[in-house]
Amino acid sequence: MQISPGDKPLAAALVWLRRDLRAHDHAALYHALRAARRVWCAFVFDRDILADLPRADRRVEFIRESLVDLDDQLRALGRRHAVEGVGLIVRQGSARSELPRLAEALHVQAVYANADYEPSARARDARVRGALAELGIAFHAGKDQVVFDTDELLTGSGKPYGVFTPYKNAWLRKLEPYWVQAYPVERHAAALAPLPPGEAGGVPALAALGFEPTNLAALKLEPGSAGGRALLADFLDERIDRYDTARDFPAVKGPSYLGVHLRFGTLSVRELARAAWDRARAGSRGAEVWLSELVWREFYQQLLHHHPRVVEKSYRPEYDRIRWEHGNKAGAAFAAWCEGRTGYPLVDAAMAQINQTGYMHNRLRMVTASFLCKDLGIDWRWGERYFAEKLNDFELASNNGGWQWASSSGCDAQPWFRIFNPVTQSERFDPQGRFIRRYLPQLARLPDAAIHAPWAARPLDRAEAGVVLGRDYPEPIVQHEAARAKTLERYAVVKSAKGPR
């Protein structure tokens, strides 16, 4: 039932945008528009987060450009409803103080936001809620970035799931059109308010935020809802039906590449899940597998919510008994891994990809993580932090879950004795070496059969390709079979692991 303006209980409300940078199918915006006669939207460049980032960070540039797009969306919504002067309010500073200060200045009765499940975000929101309460302003935070919230899917005994397959089955059983229908923001957009007097509007330039341009434009990573919709259309038209077979080959345009748009909410997860579900029910195996990837994301989100200790600790406590390599030797091996100097071409090409683009193919995330933990014997937390710094689509829950999966310390992880062989992974998933040649051009002239393990190539093949090991490309920093044996010994302390206690 639509509420008429006269029936709305609030005179004014503020929508606090965070990782939901769109004006369509937006839960918090929808609820605010229905509840209040005047609604403003604001984003805070939070110095508590930005302070630790490198000055050239693709994610900050992506957010900034997405906010420009969002500002345009809001202005267009206002014009369609004969409300001139609508726009996005942008602040810089600590969100814990800036947001309450803005809410007080606007004389709103409530602030609406979409829930964030990361521990640091929950702590921030608790402080904001307290500050707003002191001002007599309500704070409402609800579900938006997931289809099913943290407590909407529980086991028969009322506990969170600890194994993916039962969680996925419950997720699919519960799924029906209601859960993925869009929030009709447009229907209530007449409640959008013009920017208040003295508010210039617009989004600060990157330099004004203290950041430098990156290679975002050269990567053709289009920000905002416009960029997300173009990518989604391309995926649905061209690739989703073969996603199940193409997704494992890094040289093939198989993935959706929508992770960064899902991370910053320039697209709605309901829209993505609805598209996948519709196509899967029509018989598309590719869509079915892609939908499973969305479910994995939510599995890790609820895991982080219910077990926040996984940020620093293994989900399975027994795995914190593992003695990882340490000291100067471990530091040098980690640096070689970060810089793509391990001597294993698929690993090094994958690290070149993340370093140059902020993206890494999902298959390669597993390969590189396994190599760090089980070939080099380095603590998974080191790799997790490196990915957190580099990935455009970094989400704490998924990154943490993926690393704990690869190291076998996590929830429903791969068995501890399963160790990826980087050469056979290369031969299987990049058989012609196309991906390797893209990121390691110094190996481009090696024959297909030799490019996966240059140290084992015939000297004549290396000579003809102009590859001198130790000069053009490093010798392997570890022998896989010897490393495998050492890993099995290292992990012996968890042979009797039974899961969390």
Secondary structure, DSSP 8 states (H G I E B T S, - for coil): ----GGG-SEEEEEEEESS---SSS-HHHHHHHHHEEEEEEEEEEEHHHHTTS-SS-HHHHHHHHHHHHHHHHHHHHHHHTT-TT--EEEEEE-HHHHHHHHHHHHT-SEEEEE---SHHHHHHHHHHHHHHHHTT-EEEEE--SSSS-TTTS--TTS----SHHHHHHHHHHH--HHHH----GGGGGGGB----TT---S---TGGGT----STTTTT---HHHHHHHHHHHHHHHTGGGHHHHTT-TTSS-S---HHHHHTTSS-HHHHHHHHHHHHHTT-HHHHHHHHHHHHHHHHHHHHHH-GGGGTS-SSGGGGG-----HHHHHHHHHHHHTT-SS-HHHHHHHHHHHHHS---HHHHHHHHHIIIIIS---HHHHHHHHHHH-TT--HHHHHHHHHHHHT-STT---TT----HHHHHHHHSTT-HHHHHH-GGGTTS-TTTTT-GGGS-HHHHHHHT--BTTTB---SS-HHHHHHHHHHHGGGGTT-----
